[in-house]
Amino acid sequence: MANSHSKHDAIQEAVARMKAEETIEATSLPTPTIPLPLFLPNSGLYTYSLLLPLEPLPSIPTPIPVPIPGPAPGNGPTGGVEATEAVAPSPASLLLPYEELRLDVDGNYPQMKASGQISGFRVTPAYWIADVVKTASNTYEGNIWYKDGNLSLIPQTNVRIEVKRTLFSPQSAKVTFTGGGASIKVRAFKYKSRYFHPVNFEFDTAEGVTPVLSYNTGSHPNRPASLPAENLSIATVYRRTGFNVTISGSGGTVPIAEAGANAKWSDMEMHDAMQIHWSKFTNAPRWALWTFFASLHEMGTSLGGIMFDDIGPNHRQGTSLFLDSFIKNAPAGDPAPSAWVNRMIFWTACHEMGHSFNLAHSWQKNLGVQWIPLANEPLERSFMNYPYNVPGGTSAFFSDFEFRFSNTELLFMRHAPFRFVEQGNADWFDHHAFQQANVSPEPKFSLSVECAGKTPTFEFLEPVVVHLSLRNITPHPQLVEQQLLASPEHMTIVIKKRGKPARELITFSQRCWQENSNVLMPGEEMKDSVFLVGRNGWDIAEPGYYTVQACVHLPNEDIVSEPVAIRIAPPKGYEEQHIAQDLFSDSAGRVLNFDGSRFLQSANDTLRELVERFPNSKAAIHAAVALAGPFASDYKQVAVDGARHTLKVSKADQKEARQLLSPLIDEPQKAAATLGQIDYDYYHNRFKPLLEEMRKAARAGR
C-alpha cells in the first residue's frame, strides 16, 4: 500500500511540475511596456476584429462550391478543397469580421511562415499561408502560396508584416496584403499569445502503474552530443511545438483492486473509459486530450498503446498507454536500462498524442487525407517516426533525435486550417486517391479485397466486413510486419458510392504494436478482416452499388488492390427503414466496432431492438455478438466522481451472454457468412468456455 501511495504522490508531483511550467510560461509572455532594446519574440498569434460592419450589408447568397484555380506561376500549390464564387461579400462588408495572424519567425524551431484565417458571420472562412523573409527590423515579406476555403476573402498574393511595440503601447502587427490584381488591404492586428493554438491535457493512471510524464534527456548515453540535458515534460514538447498547453486534473489514480485477476483492459473497456471521462466535461475546450496510463491490454505485451479518435461531442481525444508491454523491455546489455525504458515510454506518449493532432507517420505522408501533398520522411528523427524504422534501428534513431517534430509536421500543426488539425474528418477526393502511390513495376506482393461472406451483395442493415489478403508473388521468402493488416496506419481504404465522392475509411482507433516480422513463403498469404464503419460514419449504408479499394504501405513500395464492387440490397419494408435511422449512427457503429459497451446505452437499445424485431437478419448476428461482449466476463468501468476517477466492476452475466451468442452455435454457416470466417473464428476463441458449455447443453438435451 505504501508503494501505491508513493506512486500516486509521484504522479501528482509530475502533474504539479507541468502546471508550474504552465505558470512560468504564462509569466514569460511579451510585456507590452518593455522598452525596445530588449529582445522579444515576434512569433505568436495576433487577432483583428470589428463589432460593426464598415458599410451597409448586401444580401449574402449561399456560397456555391467551385474548383479552386491552379497555382499562380512561382507561387507553389494553391491547395485547399473548396472555394466560393465571387458573389460572396467583400471583407469590408463582413458582419462581425474576425481575422487571425500566426507569425512563425523566431522562438522554438522557427519555420519562417505566416498564416491567417479570415471569417465572418454566415460566411465560409478563408485560410492562407505565406513563406516570409526578414527584410528590415521586425519586418517580414513573402508570397502567399496556399489558400483554402472562401478565396474571395483573400484575393491578394503577397503579404508584408511589420511588428510594432513601444514603451506605451501593446505589441501589434501592421499587415499589408497586395498583388493578385486586387486592392491593397491593410489590417492592424493585436498581439494575443506567443502560442498558435490552445490545448488541454489531462493525465490519469491505473493503480500500480507509474507514468512517465517527463524525461531527463541526459540520462541515457545514446543521444546527440548537442542535446542539452534537461528534465523535458510532455507539456514542454507541445509548448515548443506551438501550443498553449494547460493541465487539468491533479494526476488521478484509478483503483484497480476490484478487478481482481481481470486487470487487463479490452478495447470496449478502454473505449467506454474514454467516453465516460469526456461525458463529464461537455464544456471543455475543443482542443483537449485525456491520456490514461494502464498496465496491459488483453492482447498482451505486443500492444503498447491505443489512440481513440473523436471521443465525445466536441471532437475530444483519448489515448491509452500500456506500460507493462514491450515498451518496458530494454535491450540486453543496454548501459542505462531504466533510462531506456523511460525514454521509450516518453516517446510513445508523445507519438500517440501526436496522432490526436492528425499527424501521420513520417513514412506515410504522401497518401491519406491531405492538405498539401507531402513527401514521405522515412529517415526523419521525429516523434512520428518509429525508431526501429530507420537504418541502424533504435540506437541510430536516438543518437540523432532532438525530441521534436519535423518541420513539415510543425508546418501542419501550426498553420494548417483548423479542421485538419482538430480531427475534423475531411472528404477523400478522387484526384488524391491512389494516383500518388509508390507502386513498384515488379511488386513483391499482391493485395486483394474480398467480401467476407463470399458474396458481393449485403442485406440492408447488414454491416459490411471485408477480408484483406496479402500474398507473396515472388519465388523467394519475404519478411512482412506481423500486424501489417491490423494497423490502419499501414493502409488506406477508400469507399465510393456510385455517383458520390469517394471517402477514406478513418478508423475509430490507432494502435502502437511491437515490431514483429513474419516470413511469407512463395505463394503464401496473410489475411485480416476490416469492419467498414469508422469516424466518417456508415459510408456503406444506403441501398446501391459501392466500390472498395485498398492500399498497403510497405517501407519501399505501396501495394494497391483491384477495386471490388459490392451491392447493398433495398430494405424489405418500412420497419427496416425506421430502425436504420438509429442503427446508422456513430454510437451504434462504435459498439459494433469495439464488440460492446456498457456506457453507450442508446446504441445498446438499438442493437437489442434489432435482435428482437429482426432475429433472422444477418445484422442481428452482428448486434447479438456485440451485446454479448460486456456480459461474457467481469467488466471494468472507469467512473468520474468530481475530479476523481474510480473503478466499477460489473459482474458477468453468462446466462445473458449465452442467449445472445446462440447464433454462433445454432446457425454457424450463416454466422460465418456475415461475420466472415476470420471474425467467426476469433469469436469462437474469445468465447470458447461459454460456447463449449452451450454445445454440451445442446447435446444433453437431444
Phi and psi in degrees as a GROMACS rama.xvg file:
@    title "Ramachandran Plot"
@    xaxis  label "Phi"
@    yaxis  label "Psi"
@TYPE xy
-61.9869  -39.205  ALA-2
-62.5067  -39.8306  ASN-3
-62.5614  -41.5436  SER-4
-65.1459  -39.5381  HIS-5
-66.109  -36.3912  SER-6
-66.3154  -42.2461  LYS-7
-61.7139  -41.591  HIS-8
-62.7766  -39.8909  ASP-9
-63.5806  -39.6433  ALA-10
-61.9224  -48.2154  ILE-11
-63.4235  -36.7344  GLN-12
-65.2532  -41.1299  GLU-13
-64.0373  -43.9009  ALA-14
-65.0628  -40.1273  VAL-15
-62.2888  -38.3374  ALA-16
-62.3812  -42.6476  ARG-17
-65.7587  -36.4144  MET-18
-67.0404  -35.9325  LYS-19
-65.181  -40.6461  ALA-20
-57.9961  -40.4934  GLU-21
-58.4852  -43.4702  GLU-22
-66.1632  -43.1614  THR-23
-62.2013  -44.3664  ILE-24
-59.6403  -42.4863  GLU-25
-63.7373  -39.0076  ALA-26
-76.2717  -11.0837  THR-27
-97.138  13.4944  SER-28
-65.0497  152.641  LEU-29
-56.7752  130.04  PRO-30
-92.6617  126.072  THR-31
-59.6584  -29.7276  PRO-32
-101.494  15.0527  THR-33
-79.6437  138.015  ILE-34
-60.1274  159.214  PRO-35
-63.7617  -34.8752  LEU-36
-58.9019  -27.4718  PRO-37
-72.5015  142.775  LEU-38
-75.3798  129.032  PHE-39
-132.152  140.665  LEU-40
-68.9685  141.253  PRO-41
-88.0275  -22.0216  ASN-42
-66.1671  151.696  SER-43
143.851  -168.231  GLY-44
-100.666  129.979  LEU-45
-122.048  149.212  TYR-46
-132.143  154.473  THR-47
-138.579  136.248  TYR-48
-156.153  154.899  SER-49
-130.938  139.783  LEU-50
-84.1141  -21.1983  LEU-51
-126.962  150.178  LEU-52
-68.7513  155.056  PRO-53
-86.5512  -14.747  LEU-54
-152.568  164.333  GLU-55
-56.3497  139.791  PRO-56
-79.3597  129.009  LEU-57
-78.429  169.698  PRO-58
-67.2686  143.336  SER-59
-108.194  104.986  ILE-60
-71.9203  162.478  PRO-61
-66.0627  129.124  THR-62
-59.0384  140.468  PRO-63
-111.426  121.315  ILE-64
-63.5477  132.139  PRO-65
-136.912  158.73  VAL-66
-62.6023  144.325  PRO-67
-75.7897  135.467  ILE-68
-65.5209  160.122  PRO-69
-68.3076  168.202  GLY-70
-68.0543  143.399  PRO-71
-70.2488  149.352  ALA-72
-55.4335  127.945  PRO-73
81.2365  -2.20478  GLY-74
-101.949  0.16458  ASN-75
76.7094  -170.998  GLY-76
-69.2311  141.167  PRO-77
-77.6885  -36.3739  THR-78
70.097  -161.074  GLY-79
80.8351  172.259  GLY-80
-129.162  -17.0332  VAL-81
-157.539  138.744  GLU-82
-124.099  177.116  ALA-83
-129.283  156.619  THR-84
-65.9733  162.022  GLU-85
-69.8277  -0.0522028  ALA-86
-72.8736  -9.71592  VAL-87
-64.9671  157.08  ALA-88
-67.0317  151.124  PRO-89
-71.0722  157.236  SER-90
-55.7841  -32.977  PRO-91
-67.2609  -23.2809  ALA-92
-101.81  6.64729  SER-93
-63.2232  139.509  LEU-94
-82.3049  126.173  LEU-95
52.8042  57.2601  LEU-96
-65.9069  145.543  PRO-97
-146.142  131.246  TYR-98
-132.419  149.203  GLU-99
-125.775  145.236  GLU-100
-124.865  130.149  LEU-101
-115.856  112.025  ARG-102
-104.932  125.644  LEU-103
-129.529  76.548  ASP-104
-129.524  -7.30048  VAL-105
-156.115  -173.007  ASP-106
82.7556  -147.297  GLY-107
-78.8992  123.147  ASN-108
49.419  59.1763  TYR-109
-62.8817  136.446  PRO-110
-104.129  -2.88999  GLN-111
52.9829  54.9784  MET-112
-130.5  153.188  LYS-113
-132.062  141.682  ALA-114
-144.128  163.681  SER-115
-157.741  166.327  GLY-116
-130.025  136.391  GLN-117
-122.869  124.802  ILE-118
-144.999  167.872  SER-119
-163.215  174.362  GLY-120
-65.6502  125.374  PHE-121
60.3611  33.4975  ARG-122
-131.553  135.191  VAL-123
-62.1182  127.686  THR-124
-66.4194  160.662  PRO-125
-120.28  147.573  ALA-126
-128.741  147.62  TYR-127
-145.463  153.562  TRP-128
-137.808  139.841  ILE-129
-131.91  144.511  ALA-130
-83.9685  132.388  ASP-131
-127.23  155.282  VAL-132
-127.947  154.52  VAL-133
-81.5412  121.299  LYS-134
-108.485  -16.7224  THR-135
-162.427  177.994  ALA-136
-59.1662  122.455  SER-137
59.1424  25.3696  ASN-138
-127.82  135.314  THR-139
-136.678  140.011  TYR-140
-136.346  153.03  GLU-141
179.86  176.967  GLY-142
-94.3802  139.678  ASN-143
-80.7256  115.271  ILE-144
-110.379  -10.545  TRP-145
-132.043  131.094  TYR-146
-134.753  148.917  LYS-147
-149.998  142.525  ASP-148
93.0186  -135.04  GLY-149
-81.0213  90.3381  ASN-150
-65.9811  -19.6578  LEU-151
-66.3217  -18.921  SER-152
-81.2712  -14.7512  LEU-153
-140.684  68.9079  ILE-154
-75.5474  -18.9834  PRO-155
-69.8231  161.385  GLN-156
-122.244  -5.42157  THR-157
-132.601  154.58  ASN-158
-140.15  142.371  VAL-159
-128.257  127.898  ARG-160
-122.95  122.366  ILE-161
-115.686  114.29  GLU-162
-84.792  129.585  VAL-163
-122.35  138.139  LYS-164
-153.686  139.544  ARG-165
-134.14  177.79  THR-166
-64.4435  -29.0315  LEU-167
-117.18  1.51474  PHE-168
-128.775  150.649  SER-169
-70.026  159.871  PRO-170
-62.6415  138.521  GLN-171
-148.603  175.268  SER-172
-140.309  125.951  ALA-173
-92.5429  119.48  LYS-174
-116.598  125.623  VAL-175
-115.928  121.982  THR-176
-102.577  128.931  PHE-177
-138.261  174.118  THR-178
84.1477  179.088  GLY-179
72.8897  15.0264  GLY-180
71.9655  11.7687  GLY-181
-104.495  163.839  ALA-182
-68.805  154.045  SER-183
-70.0096  135.779  ILE-184
-121.549  131.454  LYS-185
-121.151  132.581  VAL-186
-129.482  142.62  ARG-187
-107.322  108.581  ALA-188
-97.2726  142.73  PHE-189
-95.7714  138.393  LYS-190
-67.8747  134.515  TYR-191
-118.842  -43.5925  LYS-192
-158.277  150.88  SER-193
-74.0863  -11.5724  ARG-194
-102.232  159.653  TYR-195
-91.7882  -31.364  PHE-196
-145.341  154.67  HIS-197
-91.288  155.303  PRO-198
-155.546  147.027  VAL-199
-117.807  131.12  ASN-200
-112.888  143.664  PHE-201
-135.282  135.305  GLU-202
-120.672  129.732  PHE-203
-133.725  160.573  ASP-204
-139.903  138.004  THR-205
-69.4596  144.561  ALA-206
-55.5975  135.843  GLU-207
90.177  -2.57697  GLY-208
-111.243  134.326  VAL-209
-105.462  111.886  THR-210
-75.4668  163.842  PRO-211
-117  100.493  VAL-212
-98.5082  -8.96456  LEU-213
-150.113  162.214  SER-214
-142.347  134.893  TYR-215
-81.2281  106.772  ASN-216
-67.4945  -12.1813  THR-217
-99.743  6.35977  GLY-218
-82.6334  -15.3818  SER-219
-120.548  134.093  HIS-220
-68.2157  -20.3281  PRO-221
-83.1284  87.359  ASN-222
-159.053  163.028  ARG-223
-64.8784  142.904  PRO-224
-63.1928  -28.0845  ALA-225
-87.4714  -3.58855  SER-226
-74.8412  120.167  LEU-227
-68.4843  141.606  PRO-228
-79.3963  121.014  ALA-229
-154.793  160.325  GLU-230
-89.1201  93.7457  ASN-231
-90.9186  122.182  LEU-232
-95.9108  161.049  SER-233
-58.9948  -41.1837  ILE-234
-60.4094  -40.7584  ALA-235
-66.3588  -38.3624  THR-236
-54.3185  -46.7056  VAL-237
-79.7361  -25.4644  TYR-238
-66.8927  -41.4237  ARG-239
-67.4003  -23.2738  ARG-240
-74.7153  -23.5598  THR-241
125.316  13.0885  GLY-242
-107.275  137.425  PHE-243
-82.512  90.4628  ASN-244
-81.4835  126.744  VAL-245
-115.986  151.385  THR-246
-113.556  123.954  ILE-247
-106.767  160.723  SER-248
75.1911  178.036  GLY-249
-123.602  20.4564  SER-250
78.3317  60.6633  GLY-251
-71.2597  154.627  GLY-252
-112.723  127.531  THR-253
-92.7406  115.91  VAL-254
-64.3716  136.567  PRO-255
-115.978  -2.9114  ILE-256
-59.0717  -35.8945  ALA-257
-64.0715  -21.4328  GLU-258
-73.8524  -14.1905  ALA-259
62.0056  -132.079  GLY-260
-74.1143  -15.4002  ALA-261
-88.5761  63.1673  ASN-262
-92.9095  -9.76762  ALA-263
-79.7295  153.051  LYS-264
-106.095  138.096  TRP-265
-95.6062  166.732  SER-266
-56.9918  -45.2227  ASP-267
-68.392  -36.2735  MET-268
-65.856  -42.8233  GLU-269
-65.7987  -43.2156  MET-270
-63.5564  -42.3248  HIS-271
-61.762  -39.0329  ASP-272
-59.851  -42.4688  ALA-273
-64.998  -43.8527  MET-274
-62.7161  -44.9353  GLN-275
-63.537  -43.6627  ILE-276
-57.9311  -51.5427  HIS-277
-74.9981  -21.0662  TRP-278
-65.2128  -20.5811  SER-279
-88.3534  -4.49614  LYS-280
-131.618  55.3862  PHE-281
-68.404  -16.6835  THR-282
-101.21  9.83706  ASN-283
-70.7509  159.97  ALA-284
-64.6502  157.502  PRO-285
-65.1713  -37.1527  ARG-286
-84.2909  87.8968  TRP-287
-149.07  149.643  ALA-288
-146.959  130.501  LEU-289
-106.941  129.029  TRP-290
-116.972  126.584  THR-291
-117.41  121.971  PHE-292
-95.283  120.443  PHE-293
-124.723  179.516  ALA-294
-85.4133  -68.2213  SER-295
-142.29  148.654  LEU-296
-87.251  155.995  HIS-297
-64.5019  -16.0724  GLU-298
-74.5353  -10.8405  MET-299
102.638  -162.451  GLY-300
-75.7383  -9.26785  THR-301
-78.5226  -12.5027  SER-302
-105.521  116.369  LEU-303
-94.1653  -20.4663  GLY-304
-175.983  159.641  GLY-305
-133.389  135.119  ILE-306
-111.709  116.381  MET-307
-90.6451  124.746  PHE-308
-84.4248  143.103  ASP-309
59.7004  45.7596  ASP-310
-81.322  135.873  ILE-311
84.8411  174.333  GLY-312
-76.2259  -15.9782  PRO-313
-118.698  39.5423  ASN-314
55.3843  41.3147  HIS-315
-82.2971  171.857  ARG-316
-128.228  153.736  GLN-317
-138.548  133.367  GLY-318
-129.744  138.747  THR-319
-125.114  135.049  SER-320
-117.407  138.601  LEU-321
-109.702  103.223  PHE-322
-82.1663  -12.7149  LEU-323
-97.2412  18.3677  ASP-324
-88.1344  -162.617  SER-325
-60.7662  -20.0608  PHE-326
-70.5713  -8.44258  ILE-327
-98.9409  4.30936  LYS-328
-98.2396  98.2013  ASN-329
-71.9493  148.576  ALA-330
-61.2861  148.05  PRO-331
-60.0075  133.786  ALA-332
82.1448  6.51304  GLY-333
-62.805  137.625  ASP-334
-69.3573  -21.2381  PRO-335
-143.306  73.1381  ALA-336
-60.6578  -37.8501  PRO-337
-63.9619  -43.6182  SER-338
-65.8279  -36.3672  ALA-339
-60.5196  -44.8079  TRP-340
-65.0818  -46.3689  VAL-341
-59.9341  -41.1361  ASN-342
-63.9388  -40.4008  ARG-343
-67.706  -40.8297  MET-344
-65.8679  -42.2657  ILE-345
-62.2526  -45.7149  PHE-346
-60.9204  -44.5355  TRP-347
-60.8528  -42.5089  THR-348
-62.2831  -48.0046  ALA-349
-65.0416  -35.7422  CYS-350
-64.5279  -51.6471  HIS-351
-64.6682  -38.7113  GLU-352
-67.7575  -30.7192  MET-353
-61.5411  -36.7388  GLY-354
-59.6241  -30.7406  HIS-355
-68.4571  -15.8227  SER-356
-96.1267  16.7372  PHE-357
68.5786  26.2456  ASN-358
-78.8252  133.774  LEU-359
-83.3546  168.815  ALA-360
-69.6921  156.917  HIS-361
-63.6517  -24.0341  SER-362
-92.6504  -0.87887  TRP-363
-129.804  35.5854  GLN-364
-85.3446  -17.9493  LYS-365
-90.1471  10.3456  ASN-366
-134.547  155.817  LEU-367
116.499  -172.321  GLY-368
-76.0198  107.617  VAL-369
-101.981  159.874  GLN-370
-117.953  -38.1163  TRP-371
-136.444  131.703  ILE-372
-57.5895  122.637  PRO-373
-113.836  146.054  LEU-374
-77.035  145.671  ALA-375
-63.0447  152.181  ASN-376
-129.74  64.1575  GLU-377
-66.026  -18.5817  PRO-378
-102.331  -0.0740389  LEU-379
-65.3829  135.527  GLU-380
-87.6993  84.1719  ARG-381
-132.852  156.639  SER-382
-58.3574  -22.7873  PHE-383
-92.9539  6.01033  MET-384
-110.172  135.001  ASN-385
-67.7123  129.927  TYR-386
-56.2525  -36.0786  PRO-387
-79.3175  -2.82981  TYR-388
-81.2044  -20.8895  ASN-389
-85.8588  154.687  VAL-390
-57.6855  131.289  PRO-391
94.5569  -9.68528  GLY-392
74.1428  -156.622  GLY-393
-59.9316  -40.9756  THR-394
-62.4577  -43.5766  SER-395
-64.4571  -37.9344  ALA-396
-63.1886  -53.4452  PHE-397
-74.4106  -17.9818  PHE-398
-69.3117  -15.1431  SER-399
-132.376  21.8121  ASP-400
-101.42  126.698  PHE-401
-104.354  17.034  GLU-402
56.8939  56.532  PHE-403
-150.612  172.253  ARG-404
-94.016  159.772  PHE-405
-72.2576  167.464  SER-406
-63.3711  -38.7267  ASN-407
-68.1534  -32.5491  THR-408
-70.2545  -38.6834  GLU-409
-63.9004  -41.1035  LEU-410
-57.5118  -44.0225  LEU-411
-65.399  -51.8751  PHE-412
-68.6571  -31.7638  MET-413
-86.1371  -34.4949  ARG-414
-125.22  -11.4249  HIS-415
-66.0723  151.929  ALA-416
-51.8573  143.747  PRO-417
-54.5626  -37.8023  PHE-418
-64.226  -22.7787  ARG-419
-77.7103  -42.7624  PHE-420
-78.757  -32.1201  VAL-421
-83.6595  16.5849  GLU-422
68.5592  17.4794  GLN-423
-71.5272  114.981  GLY-424
-67.9385  127.675  ASN-425
-102.942  151.803  ALA-426
-62.322  150.719  ASP-427
-93.7132  119.614  TRP-428
-94.9639  148.657  PHE-429
-55.8384  -37.8682  ASP-430
-74.3167  -12.1564  HIS-431
-83.4731  -56.9097  HIS-432
20.5266  -132.017  ALA-433
-110.579  19.2851  PHE-434
-68.3243  -23.7503  GLN-435
-97.3649  5.33483  GLN-436
-62.4169  140.637  ALA-437
-85.5141  78.6745  ASN-438
-91.6534  125.757  VAL-439
-76.3793  142.567  SER-440
-67.2713  -20.7579  PRO-441
-128.798  75.5545  GLU-442
-66.516  151.621  PRO-443
-88.2825  -18.437  LYS-444
-133.929  159.58  PHE-445
-118.59  149.123  SER-446
-124.082  132.581  LEU-447
-130.435  148.919  SER-448
-111.954  125.399  VAL-449
-126.9  140.986  GLU-450
-66.3415  131.992  CYS-451
-59.1825  -34.215  ALA-452
-89.397  9.37745  GLY-453
67.1033  6.17914  LYS-454
-129.921  139.787  THR-455
-81.6858  2.91481  PRO-456
-108.913  130.221  THR-457
-117.189  147.009  PHE-458
-67.2134  152.901  GLU-459
-60.4484  136.51  PHE-460
83.8684  -16.6921  LEU-461
-74.1644  120.49  GLU-462
-61.3422  142.388  PRO-463
-94.4866  122.886  VAL-464
-118.725  131.701  VAL-465
-121.524  159.117  VAL-466
-107.691  134.973  HIS-467
-101.82  135.823  LEU-468
-129.953  120.496  SER-469
-108.858  119.652  LEU-470
-116.784  137.497  ARG-471
-77.0299  114.379  ASN-472
-106.201  14.0988  ILE-473
-99.1797  166.828  THR-474
-83.3347  8.25436  PRO-475
-124.367  152.243  HIS-476
-61.756  146.624  PRO-477
-131.054  141.139  GLN-478
-90.6368  132.565  LEU-479
-136.418  152.418  VAL-480
-64.8626  131.369  GLU-481
-58.1859  -39.0289  GLN-482
-99.2894  22.3191  GLN-483
-54.1807  -49.5977  LEU-484
-82.4884  -6.0541  LEU-485
-101.935  5.63387  ALA-486
-114.588  107.409  SER-487
-56.6959  -29.7104  PRO-488
-69.3201  -15.575  GLU-489
-95.2166  3.60567  HIS-490
-148.103  160.981  MET-491
-129.696  129.721  THR-492
-122.45  127.956  ILE-493
-116.546  134.521  VAL-494
-119.977  130.946  ILE-495
-135.422  122.056  LYS-496
-85.176  141.062  LYS-497
-55.3506  124.894  ARG-498
84.5715  2.67942  GLY-499
-122.775  160.372  LYS-500
-63.6575  149.973  PRO-501
-72.4903  153.178  ALA-502
-132.751  141.54  ARG-503
-88.1443  139.267  GLU-504
-71.7686  118.324  LEU-505
-110.017  110.087  ILE-506
-71.3952  161.639  THR-507
-74.2515  -16.1503  PHE-508
-152.341  158.766  SER-509
-121.19  143.501  GLN-510
-119.187  148.287  ARG-511
-109.77  104.707  CYS-512
-98.112  154.583  TRP-513
-68.8926  142.852  GLN-514
-73.1134  117.492  GLU-515
-140.515  128.819  ASN-516
-103.228  145.395  SER-517
-112.004  150.009  ASN-518
-99.2651  121.29  VAL-519
-100.796  118.411  LEU-520
-75.5195  162.022  MET-521
-52.7451  128.366  PRO-522
82.5857  -10.2364  GLY-523
-80.6206  152.852  GLU-524
-132.602  157.755  GLU-525
-120.019  146.217  MET-526
-131.965  156.059  LYS-527
-157.843  163.215  ASP-528
-103.994  154.006  SER-529
-133.326  127.748  VAL-530
-91.34  115.825  PHE-531
-86.6864  51.2239  LEU-532
-133.874  133.325  VAL-533
-152.39  -152.688  GLY-534
-65.5226  -24.8664  ARG-535
-64.7354  -20.5745  ASN-536
102.601  -155.439  GLY-537
-90.3878  86.5835  TRP-538
-67.06  -21.9968  ASP-539
-116.958  100.902  ILE-540
-144.833  -53.1361  ALA-541
-69.587  150.15  GLU-542
-58.9096  144.361  PRO-543
142.655  -167.929  GLY-544
-109.448  138.727  TYR-545
-131.409  157.743  TYR-546
-121.672  134.478  THR-547
-120.837  131.266  VAL-548
-138.921  146.075  GLN-549
-129.603  155.767  ALA-550
-139.492  129.272  CYS-551
-105.229  132.259  VAL-552
-100.342  112.827  HIS-553
-101.69  167.626  LEU-554
-55.3199  -36.4983  PRO-555
-119.452  0.267989  ASN-556
-162.157  162.039  GLU-557
-111.73  135.792  ASP-558
-107.409  116.913  ILE-559
-108.114  132.876  VAL-560
-83.6976  164.388  SER-561
-74.2232  146.358  GLU-562
-67.2046  143.769  PRO-563
-117.381  130.427  VAL-564
-93.1146  135.539  ALA-565
-132.106  161.183  ILE-566
-129.705  136.158  ARG-567
-102.932  120.902  ILE-568
-70.2094  155.4  ALA-569
-70.7025  160.028  PRO-570
-64.9992  152.302  PRO-571
-85.4271  -8.47494  LYS-572
178.461  178.574  GLY-573
-63.2255  -35.6045  TYR-574
-62.0961  -39.1022  GLU-575
-65.6784  -40.8568  GLU-576
-61.7596  -38.3383  GLN-577
-66.7112  -47.5871  HIS-578
-72.4176  -21.7938  ILE-579
-59.7859  -31.0471  ALA-580
-60.2439  -32.9837  GLN-581
-92.6677  -33.1162  ASP-582
-69.2081  -43.1128  LEU-583
-81.745  58.715  PHE-584
-122.009  163.609  SER-585
-62.2012  -44.8323  ASP-586
-67.2827  -41.5  SER-587
-65.3592  -38.3725  ALA-588
-62.0075  -38.0801  GLY-589
-66.0959  -44.0774  ARG-590
-61.8876  -42.4325  VAL-591
-67.509  -39.174  LEU-592
-66.8068  -42.5993  ASN-593
-95.2336  11.5081  PHE-594
59.1269  40.1197  ASP-595
128.022  164.127  GLY-596
-165.83  144.279  SER-597
-107.321  5.27558  ARG-598
-106.678  -40.6203  PHE-599
-82.891  74.0742  LEU-600
-67.4902  -35.6095  GLN-601
-63.5077  -38.4288  SER-602
-67.54  -41.3245  ALA-603
-60.0695  -40.1939  ASN-604
-62.3171  -40.2809  ASP-605
-64.2579  -44.4714  THR-606
-66.3558  -37.694  LEU-607
-67.097  -38.8584  ARG-608
-63.0452  -38.5196  GLU-609
-61.8416  -44.1824  LEU-610
-63.8127  -41.3714  VAL-611
-75.8643  -37.7847  GLU-612
-89.573  -25.0639  ARG-613
-130.466  58.225  PHE-614
-63.2734  -22.6383  PRO-615
-93.2683  0.142175  ASN-616
-82.0454  156.252  SER-617
-69.9194  -31.5868  LYS-618
-61.6161  -32.1753  ALA-619
-64.3715  -30.6466  ALA-620
-66.5651  -45.3423  ILE-621
-59.5866  -44.9277  HIS-622
-63.7931  -42.7138  ALA-623
-64.6165  -41.6684  ALA-624
-64.2116  -41.5935  VAL-625
-65.9103  -39.892  ALA-626
-67.2949  -31.2099  LEU-627
-71.5715  -30.389  ALA-628
-50.237  -53.8177  GLY-629
-68.2989  -15.5324  PRO-630
-94.13  -14.227  PHE-631
-72.7088  -25.6922  ALA-632
-150.054  170.264  SER-633
-56.2312  142.163  ASP-634
-123.691  123.85  TYR-635
-88.6384  134.069  LYS-636
-130.455  129.678  GLN-637
-84.5589  122.695  VAL-638
-107.633  146.993  ALA-639
-106.683  118.485  VAL-640
-118.913  92.7253  ASP-641
66.8657  -121.094  GLY-642
-93.257  -2.61259  ALA-643
-99.3769  148.317  ARG-644
-108.383  131.277  HIS-645
-123.601  168.476  THR-646
-114.529  129.352  LEU-647
-115.796  130.117  LYS-648
-111.494  118.989  VAL-649
-94.385  126.92  SER-650
-69.2277  151.202  LYS-651
-64.5593  147.923  ALA-652
-123.892  83.5259  ASP-653
-71.0004  -25.0279  GLN-654
-63.1728  -45.808  LYS-655
-64.4391  -42.0401  GLU-656
-62.7224  -43  ALA-657
-61.8969  -41.0115  ARG-658
-62.9268  -41.8943  GLN-659
-71.3357  -29.7118  LEU-660
-87.014  2.38525  LEU-661
-57.0407  -32.506  SER-662
-59.6822  -28.6964  PRO-663
-66.0157  -26.1734  LEU-664
-97.306  -43.1467  ILE-665
-77.9396  -33.9224  ASP-666
-132.894  63.7503  GLU-667
-61.9326  -38.4877  PRO-668
-68.0721  -42.4494  GLN-669
-65.63  -40.7203  LYS-670
-64.5095  -43.7531  ALA-671
-65.9863  -32.3488  ALA-672
-68.8166  -35.1884  ALA-673
-93.6225  -36.5297  THR-674
-75.9362  -25.5024  LEU-675
89.0516  145.691  GLY-676
-62.511  -34.6446  GLN-677
-63.99  -49.1085  ILE-678
-71.244  -33.9802  ASP-679
-60.1965  -45.3482  TYR-680
-65.7097  -37.581  ASP-681
-61.3801  -46.5223  TYR-682
-66.99  -35.0845  TYR-683
-62.6074  -38.6362  HIS-684
-73.5775  -40.3501  ASN-685
-66.0395  -41.9965  ARG-686
-103.129  27.6842  PHE-687
-54.6659  -49.937  LYS-688
-59.5449  -42.4082  PRO-689
-65.2739  -43.8712  LEU-690
-67.683  -34.5915  LEU-691
-66.0361  -40.15  GLU-692
-61.8314  -40.1989  GLU-693
-65.754  -38.9383  MET-694
-66.5344  -41.5989  ARG-695
-61.8672  -42.608  LYS-696
-64.2885  -38.0156  ALA-697
-66.6204  -40.6324  ALA-698
-67.7498  -37.4909  ARG-699
-67.9181  -28.3023  ALA-700
-83.1267  -6.63329  GLY-701
